[in-house]
Amino acid sequence: MLKATAALPANHGKGKPFAQLVLTSDQRRLRRKVLSIKGEDVMVDFPE
């Protein structure tokens, strides 16, 4: 399982992204959750 620990802005310039995930305003406040992207599970684990 992949693990995301930070959100980067679209113009971050740090290589090609694995995938793009668009969140609603409520979902942007999530702390820890498993999401499915391109058939892969990704653990979103953002700092508080």
HTML snippet that shows the backbone in 3Dmol.js (N, CA, C, O; Angstrom):
<script src="https://3Dmol.org/build/3Dmol-min.js"></script>
<div id="view" style="width:600px;height:400px;position:relative"></div>
<script>
const pdb = `
ATOM      1  N   MET A   1       0.841  -1.167   0.000  1.00  0.00           N
ATOM      2  CA  MET A   1       0.000   0.000   0.000  1.00  0.00           C
ATOM      3  C   MET A   1       0.893   1.239   0.000  1.00  0.00           C
ATOM      4  O   MET A   1       1.861   1.329   0.755  1.00  0.00           O
ATOM      5  N   LEU A   2       0.547   2.182  -0.856  1.00  0.00           N
ATOM      6  CA  LEU A   2       1.262   3.452  -0.892  1.00  0.00           C
ATOM      7  C   LEU A   2       0.807   4.322   0.268  1.00  0.00           C
ATOM      8  O   LEU A   2      -0.288   4.138   0.801  1.00  0.00           O
ATOM      9  N   LYS A   3       1.658   5.281   0.661  1.00  0.00           N
ATOM     10  CA  LYS A   3       1.322   6.169   1.772  1.00  0.00           C
ATOM     11  C   LYS A   3       1.597   7.612   1.360  1.00  0.00           C
ATOM     12  O   LYS A   3       2.710   7.951   0.957  1.00  0.00           O
ATOM     13  N   ALA A   4       0.570   8.460   1.464  1.00  0.00           N
ATOM     14  CA  ALA A   4       0.712   9.888   1.178  1.00  0.00           C
ATOM     15  C   ALA A   4       0.814  10.630   2.502  1.00  0.00           C
ATOM     16  O   ALA A   4      -0.042  10.479   3.373  1.00  0.00           O
ATOM     17  N   THR A   5       1.863  11.430   2.649  1.00  0.00           N
ATOM     18  CA  THR A   5       2.061  12.158   3.906  1.00  0.00           C
ATOM     19  C   THR A   5       2.014  13.674   3.730  1.00  0.00           C
ATOM     20  O   THR A   5       2.144  14.417   4.702  1.00  0.00           O
ATOM     21  N   ALA A   6       1.827  14.133   2.488  1.00  0.00           N
ATOM     22  CA  ALA A   6       1.749  15.571   2.239  1.00  0.00           C
ATOM     23  C   ALA A   6       0.959  15.823   0.966  1.00  0.00           C
ATOM     24  O   ALA A   6       0.917  14.982   0.068  1.00  0.00           O
ATOM     25  N   ALA A   7       0.340  16.979   0.899  1.00  0.00           N
ATOM     26  CA  ALA A   7      -0.358  17.412  -0.308  1.00  0.00           C
ATOM     27  C   ALA A   7       0.494  18.489  -0.968  1.00  0.00           C
ATOM     28  O   ALA A   7       0.926  19.435  -0.309  1.00  0.00           O
ATOM     29  N   LEU A   8       0.733  18.348  -2.254  1.00  0.00           N
ATOM     30  CA  LEU A   8       1.543  19.319  -2.985  1.00  0.00           C
ATOM     31  C   LEU A   8       0.661  20.104  -3.943  1.00  0.00           C
ATOM     32  O   LEU A   8      -0.271  19.538  -4.515  1.00  0.00           O
ATOM     33  N   PRO A   9       0.927  21.393  -4.135  1.00  0.00           N
ATOM     34  CA  PRO A   9       0.158  22.167  -5.109  1.00  0.00           C
ATOM     35  C   PRO A   9       0.471  21.695  -6.528  1.00  0.00           C
ATOM     36  O   PRO A   9       1.507  21.076  -6.769  1.00  0.00           O
ATOM     37  N   ALA A  10      -0.419  21.987  -7.449  1.00  0.00           N
ATOM     38  CA  ALA A  10      -0.272  21.530  -8.833  1.00  0.00           C
ATOM     39  C   ALA A  10       1.038  21.984  -9.469  1.00  0.00           C
ATOM     40  O   ALA A  10       1.561  21.278 -10.331  1.00  0.00           O
ATOM     41  N   ASN A  11       1.578  23.108  -9.088  1.00  0.00           N
ATOM     42  CA  ASN A  11       2.796  23.649  -9.705  1.00  0.00           C
ATOM     43  C   ASN A  11       4.047  23.385  -8.870  1.00  0.00           C
ATOM     44  O   ASN A  11       4.981  24.187  -8.903  1.00  0.00           O
ATOM     45  N   HIS A  12       4.090  22.290  -8.128  1.00  0.00           N
ATOM     46  CA  HIS A  12       5.211  22.015  -7.222  1.00  0.00           C
ATOM     47  C   HIS A  12       6.512  21.710  -7.954  1.00  0.00           C
ATOM     48  O   HIS A  12       7.584  21.925  -7.389  1.00  0.00           O
ATOM     49  N   GLY A  13       6.459  21.215  -9.194  1.00  0.00           N
ATOM     50  CA  GLY A  13       7.656  20.971  -9.987  1.00  0.00           C
ATOM     51  C   GLY A  13       8.553  19.862  -9.481  1.00  0.00           C
ATOM     52  O   GLY A  13       9.760  19.908  -9.720  1.00  0.00           O
ATOM     53  N   LYS A  14       8.019  18.867  -8.793  1.00  0.00           N
ATOM     54  CA  LYS A  14       8.838  17.784  -8.241  1.00  0.00           C
ATOM     55  C   LYS A  14       8.551  16.463  -8.942  1.00  0.00           C
ATOM     56  O   LYS A  14       8.257  15.467  -8.281  1.00  0.00           O
ATOM     57  N   GLY A  15       8.628  16.439 -10.244  1.00  0.00           N
ATOM     58  CA  GLY A  15       8.433  15.195 -10.985  1.00  0.00           C
ATOM     59  C   GLY A  15       6.980  14.930 -11.340  1.00  0.00           C
ATOM     60  O   GLY A  15       6.080  15.704 -11.015  1.00  0.00           O
ATOM     61  N   LYS A  16       6.788  13.808 -12.021  1.00  0.00           N
ATOM     62  CA  LYS A  16       5.466  13.423 -12.505  1.00  0.00           C
ATOM     63  C   LYS A  16       4.660  12.751 -11.383  1.00  0.00           C
ATOM     64  O   LYS A  16       5.177  11.867 -10.700  1.00  0.00           O
ATOM     65  N   PRO A  17       3.403  13.163 -11.190  1.00  0.00           N
ATOM     66  CA  PRO A  17       2.593  12.553 -10.132  1.00  0.00           C
ATOM     67  C   PRO A  17       2.170  11.129 -10.482  1.00  0.00           C
ATOM     68  O   PRO A  17       2.030  10.788 -11.657  1.00  0.00           O
ATOM     69  N   PHE A  18       1.965  10.297  -9.453  1.00  0.00           N
ATOM     70  CA  PHE A  18       1.463   8.929  -9.629  1.00  0.00           C
ATOM     71  C   PHE A  18       0.020   8.965 -10.106  1.00  0.00           C
ATOM     72  O   PHE A  18      -0.368   8.214 -11.002  1.00  0.00           O
ATOM     73  N   ALA A  19      -0.768   9.841  -9.501  1.00  0.00           N
ATOM     74  CA  ALA A  19      -2.188   9.974  -9.827  1.00  0.00           C
ATOM     75  C   ALA A  19      -2.685  11.304  -9.284  1.00  0.00           C
ATOM     76  O   ALA A  19      -1.993  11.995  -8.536  1.00  0.00           O
ATOM     77  N   GLN A  20      -3.897  11.637  -9.679  1.00  0.00           N
ATOM     78  CA  GLN A  20      -4.516  12.862  -9.186  1.00  0.00           C
ATOM     79  C   GLN A  20      -5.802  12.485  -8.477  1.00  0.00           C
ATOM     80  O   GLN A  20      -6.578  11.669  -8.973  1.00  0.00           O
ATOM     81  N   LEU A  21      -6.023  13.072  -7.333  1.00  0.00           N
ATOM     82  CA  LEU A  21      -7.223  12.821  -6.545  1.00  0.00           C
ATOM     83  C   LEU A  21      -7.834  14.163  -6.184  1.00  0.00           C
ATOM     84  O   LEU A  21      -7.175  15.012  -5.584  1.00  0.00           O
ATOM     85  N   VAL A  22      -9.089  14.351  -6.548  1.00  0.00           N
ATOM     86  CA  VAL A  22      -9.785  15.597  -6.247  1.00  0.00           C
ATOM     87  C   VAL A  22     -10.690  15.350  -5.048  1.00  0.00           C
ATOM     88  O   VAL A  22     -11.517  14.439  -5.057  1.00  0.00           O
ATOM     89  N   LEU A  23     -10.524  16.172  -4.016  1.00  0.00           N
ATOM     90  CA  LEU A  23     -11.293  16.027  -2.781  1.00  0.00           C
ATOM     91  C   LEU A  23     -12.299  17.165  -2.641  1.00  0.00           C
ATOM     92  O   LEU A  23     -12.053  18.282  -3.097  1.00  0.00           O
ATOM     93  N   THR A  24     -13.433  16.873  -2.008  1.00  0.00           N
ATOM     94  CA  THR A  24     -14.392  17.925  -1.679  1.00  0.00           C
ATOM     95  C   THR A  24     -13.813  18.750  -0.534  1.00  0.00           C
ATOM     96  O   THR A  24     -12.814  18.358   0.068  1.00  0.00           O
ATOM     97  N   SER A  25     -14.425  19.877  -0.233  1.00  0.00           N
ATOM     98  CA  SER A  25     -13.892  20.716   0.850  1.00  0.00           C
ATOM     99  C   SER A  25     -13.915  19.980   2.187  1.00  0.00           C
ATOM    100  O   SER A  25     -13.003  20.163   2.994  1.00  0.00           O
ATOM    101  N   ASP A  26     -14.923  19.160   2.444  1.00  0.00           N
ATOM    102  CA  ASP A  26     -14.969  18.375   3.683  1.00  0.00           C
ATOM    103  C   ASP A  26     -13.861  17.327   3.719  1.00  0.00           C
ATOM    104  O   ASP A  26     -13.251  17.103   4.764  1.00  0.00           O
ATOM    105  N   GLN A  27     -13.601  16.692   2.591  1.00  0.00           N
ATOM    106  CA  GLN A  27     -12.570  15.652   2.533  1.00  0.00           C
ATOM    107  C   GLN A  27     -11.166  16.224   2.689  1.00  0.00           C
ATOM    108  O   GLN A  27     -10.261  15.495   3.094  1.00  0.00           O
ATOM    109  N   ARG A  28     -10.957  17.470   2.390  1.00  0.00           N
ATOM    110  CA  ARG A  28      -9.625  18.083   2.505  1.00  0.00           C
ATOM    111  C   ARG A  28      -9.152  18.184   3.940  1.00  0.00           C
ATOM    112  O   ARG A  28      -7.965  18.393   4.192  1.00  0.00           O
ATOM    113  N   ARG A  29     -10.064  18.037   4.876  1.00  0.00           N
ATOM    114  CA  ARG A  29      -9.701  18.110   6.291  1.00  0.00           C
ATOM    115  C   ARG A  29      -9.400  16.742   6.882  1.00  0.00           C
ATOM    116  O   ARG A  29      -9.187  16.624   8.089  1.00  0.00           O
ATOM    117  N   LEU A  30      -9.381  15.714   6.056  1.00  0.00           N
ATOM    118  CA  LEU A  30      -9.150  14.374   6.602  1.00  0.00           C
ATOM    119  C   LEU A  30      -7.740  14.240   7.133  1.00  0.00           C
ATOM    120  O   LEU A  30      -6.819  14.901   6.653  1.00  0.00           O
ATOM    121  N   ARG A  31      -7.577  13.398   8.106  1.00  0.00           N
ATOM    122  CA  ARG A  31      -6.278  13.187   8.754  1.00  0.00           C
ATOM    123  C   ARG A  31      -5.674  11.867   8.304  1.00  0.00           C
ATOM    124  O   ARG A  31      -4.528  11.812   7.857  1.00  0.00           O
ATOM    125  N   ARG A  32      -6.458  10.809   8.429  1.00  0.00           N
ATOM    126  CA  ARG A  32      -5.955   9.486   8.058  1.00  0.00           C
ATOM    127  C   ARG A  32      -7.101   8.676   7.456  1.00  0.00           C
ATOM    128  O   ARG A  32      -8.164   8.542   8.061  1.00  0.00           O
ATOM    129  N   LYS A  33      -6.870   8.137   6.256  1.00  0.00           N
ATOM    130  CA  LYS A  33      -7.904   7.361   5.581  1.00  0.00           C
ATOM    131  C   LYS A  33      -7.272   6.584   4.434  1.00  0.00           C
ATOM    132  O   LYS A  33      -6.289   7.035   3.846  1.00  0.00           O
ATOM    133  N   VAL A  34      -7.830   5.416   4.111  1.00  0.00           N
ATOM    134  CA  VAL A  34      -7.388   4.642   2.953  1.00  0.00           C
ATOM    135  C   VAL A  34      -8.304   4.994   1.791  1.00  0.00           C
ATOM    136  O   VAL A  34      -9.524   4.864   1.889  1.00  0.00           O
ATOM    137  N   LEU A  35      -7.710   5.441   0.690  1.00  0.00           N
ATOM    138  CA  LEU A  35      -8.444   5.784  -0.523  1.00  0.00           C
ATOM    139  C   LEU A  35      -7.976   4.878  -1.647  1.00  0.00           C
ATOM    140  O   LEU A  35      -6.858   4.364  -1.609  1.00  0.00           O
ATOM    141  N   SER A  36      -8.820   4.679  -2.644  1.00  0.00           N
ATOM    142  CA  SER A  36      -8.457   3.856  -3.795  1.00  0.00           C
ATOM    143  C   SER A  36      -8.227   4.767  -4.996  1.00  0.00           C
ATOM    144  O   SER A  36      -9.098   5.548  -5.376  1.00  0.00           O
ATOM    145  N   ILE A  37      -7.032   4.652  -5.589  1.00  0.00           N
ATOM    146  CA  ILE A  37      -6.655   5.448  -6.748  1.00  0.00           C
ATOM    147  C   ILE A  37      -6.077   4.506  -7.790  1.00  0.00           C
ATOM    148  O   ILE A  37      -5.111   3.795  -7.517  1.00  0.00           O
ATOM    149  N   LYS A  38      -6.662   4.497  -8.984  1.00  0.00           N
ATOM    150  CA  LYS A  38      -6.182   3.634 -10.076  1.00  0.00           C
ATOM    151  C   LYS A  38      -6.125   2.170  -9.647  1.00  0.00           C
ATOM    152  O   LYS A  38      -5.227   1.439 -10.066  1.00  0.00           O
ATOM    153  N   GLY A  39      -7.060   1.739  -8.828  1.00  0.00           N
ATOM    154  CA  GLY A  39      -7.078   0.359  -8.365  1.00  0.00           C
ATOM    155  C   GLY A  39      -6.070   0.049  -7.274  1.00  0.00           C
ATOM    156  O   GLY A  39      -5.962  -1.102  -6.851  1.00  0.00           O
ATOM    157  N   GLU A  40      -5.334   1.038  -6.810  1.00  0.00           N
ATOM    158  CA  GLU A  40      -4.350   0.869  -5.735  1.00  0.00           C
ATOM    159  C   GLU A  40      -4.872   1.534  -4.463  1.00  0.00           C
ATOM    160  O   GLU A  40      -5.478   2.603  -4.521  1.00  0.00           O
ATOM    161  N   ASP A  41      -4.638   0.908  -3.333  1.00  0.00           N
ATOM    162  CA  ASP A  41      -4.987   1.535  -2.059  1.00  0.00           C
ATOM    163  C   ASP A  41      -3.867   2.478  -1.642  1.00  0.00           C
ATOM    164  O   ASP A  41      -2.687   2.132  -1.702  1.00  0.00           O
ATOM    165  N   VAL A  42      -4.259   3.671  -1.220  1.00  0.00           N
ATOM    166  CA  VAL A  42      -3.307   4.681  -0.764  1.00  0.00           C
ATOM    167  C   VAL A  42      -3.736   5.140   0.627  1.00  0.00           C
ATOM    168  O   VAL A  42      -4.871   5.574   0.822  1.00  0.00           O
ATOM    169  N   MET A  43      -2.829   5.042   1.585  1.00  0.00           N
ATOM    170  CA  MET A  43      -3.101   5.528   2.938  1.00  0.00           C
ATOM    171  C   MET A  43      -2.755   7.006   2.989  1.00  0.00           C
ATOM    172  O   MET A  43      -1.595   7.382   2.821  1.00  0.00           O
ATOM    173  N   VAL A  44      -3.758   7.845   3.221  1.00  0.00           N
ATOM    174  CA  VAL A  44      -3.533   9.271   3.416  1.00  0.00           C
ATOM    175  C   VAL A  44      -3.282   9.458   4.901  1.00  0.00           C
ATOM    176  O   VAL A  44      -4.145   9.155   5.724  1.00  0.00           O
ATOM    177  N   ASP A  45      -2.104   9.957   5.243  1.00  0.00           N
ATOM    178  CA  ASP A  45      -1.703  10.110   6.642  1.00  0.00           C
ATOM    179  C   ASP A  45      -1.062  11.485   6.817  1.00  0.00           C
ATOM    180  O   ASP A  45       0.160  11.608   6.889  1.00  0.00           O
ATOM    181  N   PHE A  46      -1.902  12.511   6.883  1.00  0.00           N
ATOM    182  CA  PHE A  46      -1.421  13.885   6.992  1.00  0.00           C
ATOM    183  C   PHE A  46      -1.195  14.264   8.450  1.00  0.00           C
ATOM    184  O   PHE A  46      -1.899  13.768   9.329  1.00  0.00           O
ATOM    185  N   PRO A  47      -0.225  15.135   8.722  1.00  0.00           N
ATOM    186  CA  PRO A  47      -0.027  15.611  10.094  1.00  0.00           C
ATOM    187  C   PRO A  47      -1.239  16.421  10.549  1.00  0.00           C
ATOM    188  O   PRO A  47      -1.978  16.967   9.730  1.00  0.00           O
ATOM    189  N   GLU A  48      -1.428  16.489  11.844  1.00  0.00           N
ATOM    190  CA  GLU A  48      -2.573  17.242  12.390  1.00  0.00           C
ATOM    191  C   GLU A  48      -2.391  18.721  12.249  1.00  0.00           C
ATOM    192  O   GLU A  48      -3.260  19.492  12.657  1.00  0.00           O
TER     193      GLU A  48
END
`;
const viewer = $3Dmol.createViewer("view");
viewer.addModel(pdb, "pdb");
viewer.setStyle({}, {cartoon: {color: "spectrum"}});
viewer.zoomTo();
viewer.render();
</script>
